[in-house]
Amino acid sequence: MQQKAGERRRNETGGEKVGERDVIVNGETCSTAASTLADLIEELGYGERRIATAVNGQFVAGNARATTAIMAGDSIEIVAPRQGG
């Protein structure tokens, strides 16, 4: 089952999985085991899509995501371009 941003993953006992931290993604609380922004993007299913990202209000370029650590409580924005008019 694919997880959507903002959904909390839980184990059978209802608690958070070991090693996970809560972050805020696009205004929604999300539990993640990801340690970098690149890992989180992959975990949320964005893959190779063209997106813009920011952590705690600071823009993070695509080539810096793999080295950008995320911590519990971080506020992360992920924005995908829209088409149409």
TAMO-V689201 format. One record per helix or strand of 3 or more residues. SS is the DSSP state (alpha for helix, beta for strand). FROM is the first residue (numbers start at 1). LEN is the number of residues. If there is no record, write none. Layout:
ss & from & len
SS & FROM & LEN
SS & FROM & LEN
This chain:
ss & from & len
beta & 21 & 5
beta & 28 & 5
alpha & 37 & 7
beta & 51 & 5
beta & 58 & 3
alpha & 62 & 6
beta & 75 & 6
